[in-house]
Amino acid sequence: MIPETFRTQVCEVRIGNVRIGAGAPLALIAGPCVIESREHCLMMAHEIARIASAAGIPFIFKASFDKANRSSLASCRGPGMERGLEILAEARAVTGAPILTDIHAESQVAPAAVVADCIQLPAFLCRQTDLLLAAGRSGKPVNVKKGQFMAPWDMKNVCDKITSTGNRQILLTERGASFGYNNLVSDMRSLPVMREFGYPVVFDATHSVQLPGGLGAASGGQRQFIFPLARAAVAAGIDALFIETHNDPENAMSDGPNALPLDLLPRLIRQVIEIDRFIKSE
């Protein structure tokens, strides 16, 4: 018997026209790690939107205008906030999909909130109190990635910081926990643990297979494990699946080794939708 302390329902978070949680169908948050160019970003947004529409899965487009925590100073960071937000606004206009992007500083919150339908805090910054408060005060839904160094139950304090602003539109994302050097492991117990706080839970199946700093000046990855981990997380009862995808991962400017090849996305979506439907029918 499942203990009564396990929560079967969480609050609903609305990101644009997409409902997440409260029994809504599994949602997809997907896109390239970083905006590589206007043309590439718009192409990816269009292709993922087409794939999601054909599969009937609610879709939120994600891409970063700046990757401030790259392994090396020489790594690609993206076009910067001003140009990046312009491109993301265009992607939303072209596809109609809501936009999620991450911020790294308090000064980025207000400009990002003008364009983004959801503001994301990277895992390394998930305990930064002033940044969490600024994100909460934006009034936009806030997706917080659990730090690789954090226990799932410690994310309750993160939620409390955001809700102190009056904002209860929170998503919590699992992206693996540090397991020795240059390695992550996914503890599926963290998903129901965080869901107990009453907010929808997301599983990042691509960063969970990352090997942080594993290539010396860049992170490595084991993308062969994306499918089994995504299936396991959906079976555990997540509310949304986070996937970084690329049409040419071997030549991606950021996180290529752990990105899902775009041509495999339809197959993954078909599998996780079936699992989600079964779980929600029980």
N, C-alpha and C positions, 0 to 999 in steps of 0.2 A: 504494500500500500504506500502511495506517495504521501509523505507527511503534509499536514495542513499548512505548515509554514511555507511550502513551495507555492509561489504565486502562479496562477494559471493565466491571469490577465494583467496587462500593464496599461498605462495611460496611452492615449493616442497622440502621436506627434505628426503634425502636418507640415510637409516640406513642399511648398508650391501646391500642386494638385495631387500629391502623393501622400497617402495615409500609411503610417507605420505604427505597428502595435495595435492593441485592443482587438485582436483577432483578425486584423486585415491580412490579406495575402502577402507572402514574402515580397519584399521590394529589393531592387537592384541598385546599388550605388557603384558606378563604373566609369572608367575613363583612363587616360594616360597619367603617369605619375606627374609629369610636368608639362606645361605648355611649351612645345618645341618650336612652333611657328603658328601663325594664324591659320595657314592652309591645313596643316596637319591637325590642329585642334578641331577645326570645323569638320574636317573629314571624319575624324574619330567620333565626334558628337553625332554626326549624321548616321554613320554606320551602326553605332551602338543603339541609337534610337530606333533604327530600322529593325535591328535584331530583336530588341526588347518588345517592340510593337507586334512583330510577327509571333513572338512567343506568348504575348499577353501578360507580361510582367511589368509592374510599375517601375519607372526608371528615373534616376537622378544622375545627372552628369557631373563628374568630378575631374578637376585638374588643378594643379598648383601654379600660381603665378611666380612663386619664389620658393625654392627649397633651401632654407637657411641652415639646415643641419646635415649637409653633404659630408662625405668622408674626407674629401680632399678640397683644398682651395681651388684646384684646377677643375673641379667638377662643374657641370652645367647647373645653374641655379634657376634659369627661366628668364622671361622677359621683364620681370619686375612688376610691381603692383599696378601702376597706372596703365601700362600697355596690356598687361595680363587681364585686368578687369574689363577693359574694352573688348578683348577677344571673348571672354566668358559671356559678356552681355550679348554679343553677337551670336554665340553658340545657343544661348537660350532663345533668342529671337528666331533663329533658323529652325530649331528642333522643337521648341515648346517645352523642353524638359527643364525641370528645376535645376539649379546650380548649387554645388557644394565646393567650397574651396577652403584652404587652411590659412591661418594667420599665425604670425610669430611674435608680434609686438602689439602693445595697446594702441599705438598710432595707426595700425592697419585695420582695426575693428570697424570703425565708422565708415571708411570708404568701401571696405569689403561688404558691409551690410547693405549698401545701396544696390549692389549687384547680386550678391549671393542670397539664395533662399535658405542656406544652412551654413553656419560658420563652424569650422573644424579646428580643434586644438591638437597639434601633433603629440605623439606619445611622450616625447622628451619634455614637453611643457605642461603636462597634465596636472601638475601640482602648483603651477604659478598662480598664486592667489589673485593678483591684480589683473592678470590676463583673463582668468576665469570670470572675474567680476565684470570686466569690460565687455566680454562676450555675452554674459547674461543680460547686461543692461541694454544691449543692442536690440533686444526684443525678438531676435531671430532664433530659430532652433539651433542648438549647440550640440555638435557631435564631439565627444572627447574620446580620444584613443587612450586606452589604458597603457601606462608606461610599462616597458619591458621589466622594470624593476619593482612593479607594484603588485601586491596581492589583490585579488578581486574585491574582497571585503573592504579594502582601504579606499575604494572608489566612492564609498558612501560620503566621505568627507568632501570629495570633489563635487558630488551632487549638491551637498549642503551649501557649498560656496555659491553655486549658480542659483539655487532656489532662494538664497538670501536676497537676490535682486528682484524677486517676484516672477522670474522666468522658470517655468517647469517644463519647457519644451526641450528635453534632454535625450540624447542618444549616447549609449556607452558602447565602445568598440573594443573587442578583444583582438590583439594582433601578435600574440605569442609572448612568452616570458623568457628572459635570459636563462640559458642552460649551459653554463660554462662559457668559454670564450668563443666569439663569432658564431654562436648558434642560438636558436630559439626553439621552444617546444610549446605546443598548444595543449593547455589543460582544459578539456571540455567542461570540467566542473565549474569553471569561472563563469560560464554563460548563465546557468540557472542561479548562481550566487549573485551576480550583478542584476539579474532580472528581478530578484527579490526586492530591490529598491523601488520597483514600480515603474521603471522606465524601459523603453524598448532597447534591445540589445542587438548589436551588429557584429558579424564576424568578418574580419579582414583576412581572406584566404590567401592573399598574395604576399602581404608583408609577413604573414605567419611562416612563410617558407623562406624568408630572407635569411642570409648569413651575414649579419652586420659587420662591415669592415672586412669581410672574408677574402676579398681580392687585394687587400693591402690599401690601395688608394680608392677603392670602391667596395660596395657591398656585393656579395655573391647571392646565390639563390638556388633553390631546388624546386623548380616549377612542376616537376613530376608529382609532387604531393598536393598540388592545389585541388585536384578533383576529390581525392579521398577526404581531405580535411573539410572542404566545403560541404560535402555530403554529410559528414559526421556532425558538423555544426548545425545544419538545417534539421537533422534528425533530433538534435538536442533542443530545438525549439526557438531558434533565433527569429528576429523580426525583419532583418535586412541582411543582405550579403554584399560585402564590399570587395570589388575586384578591380585591380589595375590591369589594364589590357593594352596591347600595342599591336599594330599591324606588322611590325618587324622588330621583335624584342631584341634580337642580336645586335641591332644598331640603335636601340633606344638611347636617348640622352641621359636617362635616369632610371635606375632599378630594372633594367632589362632582364637580368637573370631570374627575377622572381615575378615577371609579368606574364600574364596568360596571353598566348597568341590569339589575336582577334578571331581567327577562323575557327577556334575551338570554343568560343563563347556560346554559340547556339546550343552545342551539345551539353555544356555544363548547365545552362539555363533549363533545358528540358529535364535533366536529371533532378535538379534541386526543386523544381516546381512540383514534380511528382511526389517527392518526399514531403514537401511542405503540405501539399493537399492531404496526404495520408495522415500526417501528424495532427493537422487541424480538424480532421474528420473524426478523430478518436474521442 
